[in-house]
Amino acid sequence: MTNTIKTDLVLDAKGLACPMPIVKTKKSMNGMEPGQVLEVHATDKGSKADIKAWAESTGHQYLGTIEEDDVLKHYIRKSSGEEAQEKKHPHTATNEEVAAAAGNDDIIVLDVRESAEYAFNHIPGAVSIPLGELEERAGELDSSKKVYVICRTGSRSDLAAQKLTEKGFKDVINVVPGMSQWTGETTSIN
């Protein structure tokens, strides 16, 4: 399997036993910027549960684990405090409203999370354009369609909705609370 998940840092914790993969992961995360994705390579089978639990207990986002050969590749996104950011885009929709509209040819569901987040869990048919790439890739979207913008909590999607509106998109809706509480259908690489 070829790994196409974009990460910001790769940590080699192969051959280390508990608690060392967590100790090294914590140290690496401390040096990263909020929102960046860390890929941890480990051979300790217990690291899957350990890293997931650690990420959740510290507020970081555990994205998932892929096993390739005998190496576990864990993906974690550093928390950014985005839950506390002020929302500015005036038009919002609930997860339920998006779930009801999904599959309609007249709408676009735009997922602006990082590619690793999208790979592990996304709405079927959603278009993936990470927030950091939206400026140069907005032209890939049909501006005549209603665009539902989704991220993990509604903060990055709020910024993306503002950017699209500034670029002339007429019907842009920020989805709140986003994928962190999505209960509708999802697709994953697993």
C-alpha positions in Angstrom: 0.0 0.0 0.0 1.4 3.4 -1.0 1.0 6.0 1.7 -0.4 9.3 0.2 -1.2 10.9 3.5 0.5 14.3 3.9 2.0 14.9 7.3 4.2 17.6 8.8 6.6 15.5 10.8 7.5 11.8 11.0 8.6 10.3 14.3 10.5 7.0 14.3 9.6 5.1 17.5 10.2 1.6 16.1 11.7 -0.9 18.5 10.7 1.1 21.5 8.4 -0.3 24.2 5.8 1.5 26.4 6.0 4.2 27.6 8.7 5.5 25.2 6.5 5.9 22.0 4.3 8.2 24.1 7.3 10.1 25.6 8.8 10.7 22.2 5.3 11.6 20.7 4.7 14.1 23.4 8.2 15.7 22.9 7.6 15.9 19.1 4.1 17.4 19.5 5.5 20.1 21.8 7.7 21.4 19.0 4.9 21.4 16.4 2.5 24.2 15.4 -1.3 23.8 16.1 -3.0 22.0 13.3 0.0 20.1 12.0 -0.2 16.4 11.6 2.4 14.0 13.2 3.0 10.5 11.8 4.5 8.1 14.4 6.1 4.8 13.3 6.0 2.2 16.0 6.4 -1.6 16.4 4.9 -1.9 19.9 1.4 -3.3 19.3 0.2 -1.6 22.5 1.1 1.8 21.0 -2.2 1.9 19.1 -4.4 2.1 22.2 -1.7 4.1 24.1 -1.3 6.8 21.5 -5.1 7.1 20.9 -5.8 7.5 24.7 -2.9 9.9 25.1 -4.1 12.1 22.2 -7.6 12.2 23.5 -6.5 13.0 27.1 -4.4 15.9 26.0 -6.9 17.4 23.5 -5.0 16.4 20.4 -6.9 14.7 17.6 -6.1 11.0 17.0 -6.8 10.5 13.3 -6.1 6.8 13.0 -3.5 4.1 12.5 -2.4 2.2 9.4 -0.4 -1.0 9.7 2.2 -1.6 6.9 4.3 -4.7 7.2 5.1 -4.8 11.0 5.0 -1.0 11.5 2.1 0.8 13.0 1.7 4.3 11.5 -0.2 6.5 13.9 -1.6 9.9 12.8 -2.2 12.7 15.3 -3.2 16.4 14.7 -2.0 18.9 17.2 -4.8 20.8 18.9 -5.2 24.4 18.0 -7.8 25.7 20.4 -10.0 26.1 17.4 -13.1 25.2 19.4 -12.8 28.6 21.2 -12.4 30.8 18.1 -15.1 33.3 17.2 -17.4 32.4 14.3 -17.8 35.1 11.8 -19.5 33.7 8.6 -23.2 34.6 8.9 -24.6 31.5 7.2 -24.5 28.2 9.0 -26.1 24.7 8.8 -26.3 21.8 11.2 -24.7 18.4 10.5 -28.3 17.1 10.1 -29.1 19.6 7.4 -26.0 18.6 5.5 -26.7 14.9 5.9 -30.2 15.5 4.4 -28.7 17.5 1.4 -25.7 15.2 0.8 -25.9 13.4 -2.6 -27.8 16.3 -4.2 -26.1 17.3 -7.5 -26.9 21.0 -6.9 -24.6 21.2 -3.8 -21.0 20.7 -3.0 -19.8 19.4 0.4 -16.3 20.9 0.8 -14.1 19.3 3.5 -11.3 21.8 4.4 -9.6 19.5 7.0 -6.0 18.3 6.4 -5.7 15.4 3.9 -4.9 13.0 6.7 -8.1 13.9 8.6 -10.1 13.5 5.4 -8.5 10.1 4.5 -9.5 8.5 7.8 -13.1 9.8 7.9 -15.2 11.9 5.5 -18.6 12.3 4.0 -19.1 10.3 0.8 -18.7 12.5 -2.2 -17.1 15.4 -0.2 -14.5 17.4 -2.1 -11.2 17.6 -0.1 -9.4 20.9 -0.3 -7.4 21.7 2.9 -7.9 25.2 4.1 -4.2 26.0 3.4 -4.7 25.1 -0.3 -8.1 26.8 -0.8 -6.7 30.1 -2.0 -5.1 28.5 -5.1 -7.6 25.7 -5.6 -11.0 27.5 -5.2 -11.3 27.5 -9.0 -11.8 23.7 -8.9 -15.3 24.4 -7.4 -18.5 25.4 -9.2 -19.4 28.8 -7.8 -23.0 28.5 -9.1 -23.7 25.7 -6.6 -24.5 25.9 -2.9 -21.3 25.0 -1.0 -21.5 23.4 2.5 -18.0 23.9 4.1 -17.1 21.4 6.8 -14.1 20.8 9.1 -13.7 19.2 12.5 -15.5 21.8 14.6 -16.6 24.7 12.4 -13.6 27.0 12.8 -11.5 26.2 9.7 -14.7 25.9 7.7 -15.8 29.4 9.0 -12.5 30.8 7.6 -13.0 28.9 4.3 -16.6 30.1 4.0 -15.3 33.7 4.4 -12.6 33.1 1.7 -15.1 31.6 -0.8 -17.5 34.5 -0.2 -14.7 37.0 -0.8 -13.9 35.1 -4.1 -17.5 35.7 -5.3 -19.2 32.5 -4.3 -22.9 33.4 -3.6 -24.3 30.5 -1.5 -21.7 29.4 1.1 -22.7 27.7 4.3 -20.5 26.9 7.3 -21.3 23.5 8.8 -21.4 23.5 12.6 -20.4 21.5 14.7 -18.7 19.6 11.9 -17.0 16.2 11.7 -16.2 16.0 15.4 -19.9 15.3 16.0 -20.9 13.9 12.5 -23.3 10.9 12.9 -24.2 10.5 9.2 -22.6 8.2 6.6 -18.8 8.3 6.3 -16.1 6.8 4.1 -12.5 5.9 5.2 -9.3 4.5 3.8 -9.5 1.7 6.4 
